[in-house]
Amino acid sequence: MGWVYWARLYDSKFQAGCLAKRIEEDWWVYGYDFPRHVEVFQSKKGRYGVRYQM
């Protein structure tokens, strides 16, 4: 399966990293399947986002 991208980009890598950690730790709260890989990426314009694989 391909990557699933979070809908928002962040100005700092720290903000995106906090979201990535939340996705890794809180998946069971929202009833989602456990993501295999979660990573922070940098867009071409220099902002940061989060993507994951199920």
Beta strands, then each sheet from edge to edge (+ up, - down):
strand 1: 4-5
strand 2: 37-42
strand 3: 48-53
sheet 1: 1+ 3- 2+
end
